[in-house]
Amino acid sequence: MIIDFGLKSLVHINRYLRLGNTIHLPKSLATVTTVNREEEVEPTTVGMTQDGVDSIWQSVEEIYKTATHPAISLCFRRQGKIILSRSIGYANGHKPNGKADKNARLMQPETPICYFSGSKAVTAFLIHLLNEDRLIDLHDTVSFHLPEFGLHGKQDITIHQVLSHRSGMSALPSSLGINSLSDNDEVWLQLCAKKLPETQVDKLAYHALSGGYILERIINKVTGMSIQEFLDLRVRKPMNMKYFSYGLSKSKALDLADNYATGIKAMYPISYFIKRALGGSFDCVAEVSNTPMFQQAVIPSANLMGTAEEMGRFYQMLLNNGVWGGKQICKPMTVRRLIREYGSLEFDRTLMVPMRYSAGLMLGANPVGLWGLHSAQAFGHIGLINKLLWADPERDISVSLVNTGLPLVANNVPSLINFMTSINKHCSR
């Protein structure tokens, strides 16, 4: 109770605090809120109360009131049923430090958005499907399938080490900037030419971008398909998704919500680590992410695009032991392998915080973890710090909170924590 009261007080204070670039809030949130009432079911049908659901949505409104996100969209399921399918703000035309343009487009629950690092969970799932198909073993070395990768001390790196962020290849070569990310062949050539630092082998260090390019090549090699084709065949089409792809076609990209750099601009040395991990600053990432180059590229660790509901659908499928709409997307054992902890709570040398990982996902912890209090069974992934995408089998929930602000240092963090706390509070284990 004391923690809950303290967090709410901090959220209330942060509502009036403005750090760095923020948007001008509308006078009435109702004017920028869209509710998909056809999808939402009565809370009592899943053991919740209307007051509890209202409290959860209010926590989303508190995130918006920090003025760090021009748009937010939420899809929240319990027991497989959609309880909240709502959005708030403007998808386009509401830049920081100004009011929304006259022609600004409202964010809708069906508006697609870039998941950024939330993409990694789906890419990892595709690799686990290869294991299910017996096309690979997760403990194969990458060089067994791709001999060119085994140069300069990398011959013993396993697929599992890449999935669990322990390959020693956490950073892209320094010669690759953010504008190089769409040239997958050049990225691959430079990864193959890169020397493995011996001191980094089997050390936990989050692979912000590098891992996806390695996993993509494995999929290409053993299936003869592009990663996009494999995703379409095994996930997007069987699960009847409209978007949910690495990048979007020119016509579908018109539907995308824009991203904006908000908060305080990172200073050295934090700026150095951001550039090393992402290839550029948050400002640069936001700007590039709104360009056709990024929107139509295939960046397996960072540019899967879809709606909040589509990512929530993916996590619900995992909760269903691989079943969606009566179709077996994967075997139950594949889900277990995907969510099984590898290692224990350990300091991550990239994120600079203690983390728990599986071979592809970020895990919760007890008494408190990434996904809130008493979340040891929860699994998911974050996207550029602010997008929260996870499932919790103990609470029987899947949650997809996506947004368009890219703040590193801002006043939004207490509100994000409060959102997770509210979800867990009103969904008993």
Phi, psi and omega in degrees: 000318180297317179297317181297317180295317180296320180293317179295323178296319179294320177298318180297317179296317183292341178299329183258356181268133178237120180243113177072215183285123177221163179270161172274120184284146175289159180294327181233124178293334181299331182287344181239017181252133177237130181243127176271081187292336179293332182268329185287136178253168179294130181303327182296339181287347179235023176076025178243169177250158177295324178298320179295317179293319177299321179296320178296315180294323177299326178292330175290319177299325178295325175298315180297323182291346174289348177065023178260353181229110177300333180212145177222142175224139182229134166234118183235120178247145167226136184053033176082358182254142180283121179262321178227124173225091190216160176219162180212139179101194183245132179288326180218153172085019175227081182281156176301154177066028178197168176278165178294142177296160179298327181260019179300143183260126180297141171289134177240155175304332181268007178282127179283157184212158175277129180278350185050236186291350171300342177299328187300324181297320181287318177299318178298320179300320179299322178294321177295329175294323176298321177295318177299321180282356182063028174275337175218168164245137183301337180262010169298149170285149177300321183290342175298321179267330184228082186305329182295340180284339189281010180284158170058044173086007184261009187293338184258002178293129181261161176300320180298321178296323177294315180298324185261013175064038182231022185276345187085359182249048187290329184249147172289157174306141185298339180287347182265116176266181184296331179284352178270352189295337181275352179264080187298325180294318179292319177300317181296316179301318182286328175294320178295324182279347184287140177274137179279121175291119185301327183288348183262352184298128178065014174267140182287118178207112184309129179267093185297319183227324190300318185301322183299321180293325178293313181294325177300317182294326178295316178299315178304313187293311190272342180254337186076008180245160170286161178298327178295316179296320180293319177298316179300314185293318190258342184231297190299308182289313178300332181262008172056050180261141180281317183252248174050060178216162175285106188072168180228157175296165181304319182290316180287332179296338177295338180278344187298146169279143178279154177254148183223137174283126180230177180077199182271136177294128182294138179253166177295138010269353181300320180300327179295314182293325178295313180296322180295322182279320189253347182087002179182174179285169176300322178300317180292318179300314180300314182296313182292325183295342179265008182260154176303327179304312181283318186292338181247010177274177172238103180240092193301337179266353195210354182225035167293137185229139180179188181270168174300320181294322182295318177291323175298324177297319178300312181291328176294323176301319178295320176297329180276017182059038173092007183253137172216128178057035180080000180257140177272097181288324175207168178282152178305324180295329178295319176298316181299320178294323182293323186262356182290131180298138173239119188080202179221188178302120187214152180290125180270122186286347175265308182282343177064032175217158175292138182220154169244132179232154162257194175277067176136344184234161173263129187253156175279190182199165172247146356284344177215143181213194184303325183258026172101193181290140175049060186237032186299331182269352183284148180216150179173208179201147173263160177234114183043050172075321191261334180278124185246113187230109184201169175223151180224104182296331179293324179264353181056053181230150167229135188228134177225101177249114180241156185204169188247357175274145178240071178267134172266309177244113181198188183263013186272342188300312178304324180290324176294318177296318179298323177299310179296321178298319180295317177302308184292326180296319186265006175234093185293149181279000000 
